[in-house]
């Protein structure tokens, strides 16, 4: 028994000394034999004094046999070893598995049960996995499910085997080193629609605004062409009027600025922002644009330069899936100054942030002005449950409900004033529905593309 942690009798708890801790648990067979042999023998001693010696001998013999079986049963777990991959990728709320390799140093097979001591955020449908471990090395897939995105460490496994006579379960703890990476789930209907080649039923073509800004080719002037499109150098060289033709821009730069400050922890907003950012990355890839990522709180923590391709998407996913809220306020002045230096080319920057605090909203309005002169900015706020007009819902039933509705109206008015102030500076602010954040962020980006605002 482990002397450092006597409470380790729980099979799924973590032991402080894996590899050294071993414990024995009586099996139903031992309990049944004790009930059939030991209890009658104990009852015989006061009733039949002449048979007392025989009863004591039976009890002593049974005790010796159980002790010997326990001592011999300690050997098989020590001959077993468990290995796991260095890391395992999982999808949030999707079933996965860990490929576990079992080593048996004994010359004969063993029937064992395996349990992994799973960290928080990881669950399993089968806590105990019965395995037939032959001599040598064998493998088994242990089913697990990640319930929370991020990185988790699997550090320990428990293994259980039966003694020679089957009177005891012998359990021991073995050390593991495995990193469980739980990524956001992008297998929903909204993301799957990005990869559909056929146009959805009922869909229709929409007219593109403008004429494009990317040069395509030259052609001879025809009546109706605008005089501003005339290429004067080519006209002078050829001796006939020549005009420039343009096409819609491609390979534009799109950045998502993800707020990881303290307010992002409210109502799991950061989880919704991470899902929306990865969804927008796939949408930008479909549109032929380059996608980049910015993580910030009181400073810029990481900038992933805008690129294209599947390897770049995996890089962005690895950079954002483990994002955690930090207990600090965002410093928008520092963030805007840093991005002004790093992003020299005009880009679309999508801010996923929280401006519930009045001071933070004023700071954002003040510090974003200079940045809006070079870049096109979209700001998305996750709609809180209390942010709504006073008379948009049910009528308050009591005085407390009326005060709550009034507070919601005041918060709505403040967001509306901020929206108008930012709009005067060329910055578009919108409120996201938590259930439809992905679609709304992607729709705002596609509207920018359609209107050629960038």
C-alpha positions in Angstrom: 0.0 0.0 0.0 1.3 3.5 -0.8 2.4 5.1 2.4 2.5 8.6 0.9 -1.2 8.6 0.0 -3.3 6.2 1.9 -6.5 7.5 0.2 -5.3 6.0 -3.0 -7.8 3.1 -2.7 -9.9 5.0 -5.2 -9.0 3.4 -8.5 -9.3 6.5 -10.6 -7.5 9.0 -8.4 -4.0 10.1 -9.0 -1.2 8.5 -7.0 1.9 10.4 -5.9 4.3 7.6 -6.4 3.4 5.7 -9.6 5.3 2.4 -10.1 5.8 2.0 -6.4 2.2 2.0 -5.2 0.4 -1.4 -5.2 -2.7 -2.4 -3.4 -4.8 -5.5 -3.1 -8.6 -5.7 -3.1 -10.6 -8.9 -2.2 -12.5 -10.5 -5.0 -16.1 -11.8 -4.6 -14.5 -15.3 -4.6 -12.6 -14.6 -1.4 -15.7 -13.0 0.2 -17.7 -16.1 -0.7 -15.1 -18.5 0.6 -14.9 -16.5 3.9 -18.6 -16.7 4.2 -18.7 -20.5 3.5 -15.6 -21.5 5.5 -14.4 -18.9 8.0 -17.8 -17.9 9.4 -19.0 -21.5 10.1 -15.6 -22.3 11.6 -15.9 -19.4 14.0 -19.4 -20.5 14.9 -18.2 -24.0 15.7 -15.6 -22.9 18.3 -18.1 -21.8 21.1 -20.6 -24.5 20.2 -18.3 -27.6 19.9 -15.2 -27.1 22.1 -13.9 -30.5 21.0 -13.8 -29.3 17.4 -12.3 -25.9 18.2 -8.8 -27.0 17.3 -9.9 -28.2 13.9 -11.8 -24.9 13.3 -8.8 -22.8 14.3 -6.7 -24.9 12.0 -9.1 -24.4 9.1 -9.1 -20.6 9.7 -5.3 -20.5 9.9 -4.9 -22.6 6.8 -7.3 -20.3 4.9 -5.5 -17.2 6.1 -2.1 -18.7 5.0 -3.5 -19.6 1.6 -5.0 -16.0 1.1 -1.8 -14.4 2.2 0.3 -16.6 -0.1 -2.1 -15.9 -3.0 -1.7 -12.1 -2.2 2.1 -12.3 -2.1 2.2 -14.3 -5.4 -0.3 -11.9 -7.0 2.0 -8.9 -6.6 4.3 -10.2 -9.3 2.2 -9.8 -12.5 1.6 -6.1 -12.1 5.3 -5.4 -11.7 5.9 -7.3 -15.0 3.5 -5.0 -16.9 4.2 -1.7 -18.5 2.1 0.9 -20.4 3.1 3.3 -23.1 1.1 6.1 -24.8 1.8 8.5 -27.7 3.5 11.7 -27.0 0.4 13.6 -27.9 -3.1 12.8 -29.1 -5.4 15.2 -31.1 -9.1 15.2 -30.1 -12.1 17.2 -31.3 -14.2 18.9 -28.7 -17.3 16.8 -27.8 -16.3 14.1 -30.4 -15.4 10.6 -29.5 -11.7 9.7 -29.8 -9.2 7.1 -28.6 -5.7 6.8 -27.1 -3.6 4.0 -28.6 -2.1 2.3 -25.5 0.7 -0.2 -25.8 1.0 -2.8 -23.1 4.2 -4.7 -22.3 4.0 -8.1 -20.6 7.4 -9.4 -19.4 5.9 -12.8 -18.3 6.1 -15.9 -20.5 2.3 -16.4 -20.3 -0.7 -14.1 -21.2 -2.5 -12.1 -18.5 -6.1 -10.8 -18.3 -5.9 -7.3 -16.9 -8.1 -4.2 -16.6 -6.8 -0.8 -17.5 -8.0 2.6 -16.3 -6.5 5.9 -17.2 -6.5 8.7 -14.6 -8.1 11.3 -16.9 -7.5 15.1 -16.3 -10.4 17.6 -16.0 -12.1 18.2 -19.4 -11.6 14.6 -20.5 -14.2 11.8 -20.0 -14.4 8.2 -21.0 -17.4 6.0 -21.7 -15.5 2.9 -20.5 -13.6 3.6 -17.3 -12.2 0.0 -17.0 -11.0 -1.7 -20.2 -10.6 -5.4 -20.0 -7.6 -6.5 -22.0 -6.0 -9.8 -22.8 -2.2 -9.1 -22.6 -0.1 -11.8 -24.4 3.6 -12.2 -23.7 5.5 -9.3 -25.3 3.8 -6.2 -26.5 0.2 -5.6 -27.4 -2.0 -2.6 -28.0 -5.5 -1.4 -27.2 -7.6 1.7 -28.0 -8.9 3.4 -24.9 -12.0 5.5 -25.8 -12.0 9.1 -24.5 -13.9 12.3 -25.3 -12.6 15.9 -24.8 -15.3 18.2 -23.3 -13.2 21.4 -23.1 -10.8 22.7 -25.6 -7.2 23.1 -24.7 -4.2 21.0 -23.7 -4.5 18.4 -21.0 -1.7 16.1 -19.5 -2.3 12.4 -19.0 0.3 11.4 -16.4 -0.9 8.2 -14.9 -2.6 4.9 -15.6 -4.0 2.2 -13.3 -3.7 -1.5 -14.0 -5.5 -4.4 -12.3 -4.8 -8.1 -12.5 -6.1 -11.2 -10.6 -4.0 -13.3 -8.3 -3.2 -16.9 -9.1 -6.2 -18.4 -7.1 -8.4 -15.4 -8.0 -8.8 -14.3 -4.4 -7.4 -10.8 -4.9 -7.4 -7.9 -7.3 -3.9 -6.5 -7.5 -3.8 -2.8 -8.5 -0.9 -0.6 -9.3 -0.2 2.9 -10.7 2.0 3.4 -13.7 3.4 6.7 -15.0 2.5 8.0 -18.4 3.5 11.0 -20.5 0.9 12.0 -23.0 -0.4 15.4 -24.1 -4.1 15.5 -25.0 -4.9 18.4 -27.4 -8.6 19.1 -27.6 -9.4 21.3 -30.7 -12.7 23.2 -31.3 -15.4 21.3 -33.2 -15.6 22.6 -36.8 -17.9 19.8 -38.0 -21.1 21.7 -37.7 -23.5 22.6 -40.6 -22.3 26.1 -40.9 -18.6 25.1 -41.5 -19.6 22.2 -43.7 -21.5 24.6 -46.0 -18.2 26.2 -46.9 -17.0 23.1 -48.7 -20.2 22.4 -50.7 -19.4 22.8 -54.4 -23.1 22.9 -55.5 -25.1 26.1 -54.8 -27.7 25.6 -52.1 -31.3 25.2 -53.2 -33.0 28.5 -53.7 -29.7 30.4 -53.9 -29.2 33.1 -56.4 -26.4 35.2 -57.9 -25.7 38.6 -56.3 -24.3 41.5 -58.2 -20.8 42.7 -57.2 -20.5 46.4 -56.4 -17.7 48.4 -58.0 -15.4 47.4 -60.8 -12.5 46.1 -58.9 -9.1 47.6 -58.1 -6.6 44.9 -59.2 -5.2 45.5 -62.7 -6.1 42.8 -65.2 -5.2 43.8 -68.8 -5.3 46.5 -71.5 -7.7 46.8 -74.4 -8.6 49.3 -77.1 -11.0 52.1 -76.2 -14.6 51.6 -77.2 -17.5 54.1 -76.9 -18.9 54.1 -73.3 -15.5 53.6 -71.5 -14.7 56.1 -68.8 -12.1 58.6 -69.5 -10.5 57.9 -66.1 -9.6 54.4 -67.2 -7.5 55.6 -70.2 -3.9 54.4 -69.9 -2.1 57.5 -71.3 1.3 55.9 -71.7 0.0 53.0 -73.6 -2.1 55.3 -75.7 0.9 57.5 -76.6 2.9 54.4 -77.5 0.3 52.7 -79.7 -1.2 55.8 -81.2 -4.8 54.7 -80.4 -6.8 55.1 -77.1 -6.2 52.3 -74.7 -8.0 51.7 -71.4 -7.2 49.6 -68.3 -9.4 46.7 -67.3 -9.7 45.8 -63.6 -10.9 42.7 -61.7 -12.0 41.9 -58.2 -9.1 41.8 -55.7 -7.8 38.4 -54.5 -5.2 37.5 -51.9 -6.2 40.3 -49.5 -5.0 40.1 -45.9 -7.6 39.3 -43.2 -6.6 39.3 -39.6 -8.7 38.3 -36.5 -7.7 40.1 -33.3 -8.8 37.9 -30.4 -9.3 39.4 -27.0 -8.0 37.2 -24.2 -8.5 39.6 -21.3 -10.6 39.0 -18.2 -14.0 40.0 -19.7 -13.6 37.2 -22.3 -14.2 34.7 -19.5 -17.8 35.9 -19.0 -20.4 33.4 -20.4 -17.7 31.4 -22.2 -17.3 34.2 -24.8 -13.7 33.3 -25.6 -14.9 29.8 -26.7 -17.3 31.4 -29.1 -14.6 33.8 -30.4 -12.2 30.9 -31.0 -14.8 29.0 -33.0 -15.7 32.1 -35.0 -12.0 32.8 -35.7 -11.3 29.3 -37.1 -14.5 29.4 -39.1 -13.5 32.7 -40.7 -10.1 31.3 -41.5 -11.7 28.6 -43.6 -14.0 31.1 -45.2 -11.1 33.3 -46.1 -9.3 30.3 -47.6 -12.3 29.6 -49.8 -12.3 33.3 -51.0 -8.6 33.1 -51.9 -7.5 35.6 -49.2 -4.6 35.3 -46.7 -5.6 34.8 -43.1 -3.7 35.9 -40.0 -4.3 35.8 -36.3 -3.6 38.2 -33.4 -3.9 37.3 -29.7 -3.9 40.2 -27.2 -4.9 41.2 -23.7 -2.8 44.0 -22.1 -0.3 43.5 -24.9 0.0 41.6 -28.1 0.9 38.0 -27.2 1.2 36.5 -30.7 0.9 37.5 -34.3 0.5 34.8 -36.9 1.4 36.3 -40.3 -1.3 36.1 -42.9 -0.8 33.2 -45.4 -2.8 30.6 -47.1 -2.9 26.8 -47.3 -3.8 23.9 -45.0 -0.5 23.9 -43.1 -1.1 27.6 -42.3 -4.6 26.8 -41.0 -3.2 24.1 -38.7 -0.7 26.7 -37.5 -3.5 29.1 -36.7 -5.5 26.3 -35.0 -2.6 25.4 -32.8 -2.1 29.0 -31.9 -5.6 29.7 -30.8 -7.1 26.4 -29.5 -5.4 26.7 -26.1 -6.2 30.4 -25.6 -7.2 31.1 -22.0 -8.6 34.3 -20.5 -6.1 36.4 -18.5 -7.0 38.3 -15.4 -6.0 41.7 -16.9 -7.7 44.5 -18.7 -7.0 45.0 -22.4 -4.6 47.8 -23.2 -5.9 49.0 -26.6 -3.4 51.8 -26.9 -0.5 49.3 -26.7 -2.3 46.8 -29.0 -3.0 49.4 -31.7 0.5 50.8 -31.6 2.0 47.3 -31.9 -0.3 46.4 -34.8 0.5 49.7 -36.6 4.1 48.7 -36.6 3.6 45.1 -37.6 0.9 45.4 -40.2 2.3 47.7 -42.9 -0.1 46.6 -45.7 -3.8 47.7 -45.6 -5.7 44.8 -44.2 -9.1 43.8 -42.9 -8.8 43.4 -39.1 -11.7 41.7 -37.3 -11.8 42.5 -33.6 -13.5 39.9 -31.4 -13.5 41.7 -28.0 -15.6 42.7 -25.0 -16.5 46.3 -24.3 -19.0 45.9 -21.4 -16.9 48.1 -19.2 -17.5 51.8 -19.9 -13.8 52.7 -19.4 -12.7 50.0 -21.9 -15.3 51.2 -24.4 -14.0 54.8 -24.2 -10.4 53.6 -24.5 -11.2 51.5 -27.5 -13.0 54.4 -29.2 -10.1 56.7 -28.6 -7.2 54.4 -29.5 -8.7 52.8 -32.6 -9.0 56.1 -34.5 -5.4 56.2 -36.0 -5.6 52.5 -36.9 -8.8 53.0 -38.8 -7.1 55.4 -41.2 -4.9 52.7 -42.6 -6.9 49.5 -42.1 -10.5 48.4 -42.5 -11.8 47.4 -39.0 -14.8 45.3 -38.0 -15.6 45.0 -34.3 -17.8 42.2 -33.0 -19.1 42.0 -29.5 -20.8 38.9 -28.0 -24.4 39.9 -27.0 -24.9 39.5 -23.3 -28.1 38.2 -21.9 -28.9 41.6 -20.3 -28.1 43.7 -23.4 -31.5 44.4 -25.0 -34.0 47.2 -25.3 -36.4 47.5 -22.4 -39.6 46.7 -24.3 -38.3 44.0 -26.6 -39.2 41.2 -24.3 -41.9 40.2 -21.9 -43.4 42.9 -19.6 -41.7 42.9 -16.2 -43.8 41.2 -13.6 -42.5 43.1 -10.5 -40.3 46.0 -9.4 -37.1 44.0 -9.6 -37.9 42.9 -13.2 -38.5 46.6 -14.1 -35.1 47.6 -12.6 -33.4 44.8 -14.5 -35.1 45.8 -17.8 -34.0 49.4 -17.2 -30.4 48.4 -16.6 -30.6 46.4 -19.9 -31.9 49.5 -21.7 -29.0 51.6 -20.3 -26.5 49.1 -21.4 -28.1 48.9 -24.8 -28.0 52.7 -25.2 -24.3 52.8 -24.3 -23.5 50.1 -27.0 -25.6 52.0 -29.5 -23.8 55.3 -28.8 -20.4 53.5 -29.2 -21.6 51.9 -32.5 -22.5 55.4 -33.9 -19.3 56.9 -32.7 -17.2 54.2 -34.4 -19.3 54.3 -37.5 -18.3 58.0 -37.9 -14.7 56.9 -37.9 -15.3 54.2 -40.5 -15.4 51.3 -38.1 -18.3 48.9 -38.2 -19.5 47.4 -34.8 -22.0 44.6 -34.5 -23.5 42.4 -31.8 -23.2 38.7 -32.1 -25.8 36.1 -31.2 -23.9 33.4 -29.2 -25.8 30.7 -31.1 -24.9 32.2 -34.5 -21.6 33.9 -34.0 -19.8 31.9 -36.7 -22.3 32.7 -39.4 -22.5 36.4 -38.5 -18.7 37.0 -38.5 -18.4 35.2 -41.8 -21.4 37.2 -43.3 -19.8 40.5 -42.3 -16.5 39.5 -44.0 -18.3 38.4 -47.2 -20.2 41.7 -47.2 -16.9 43.5 -47.2 -15.7 41.3 -50.1 -18.9 41.9 -52.0 -18.8 45.6 -51.6 -15.1 45.9 -52.2 -14.6 48.0 -49.1 -11.0 46.8 -48.6 
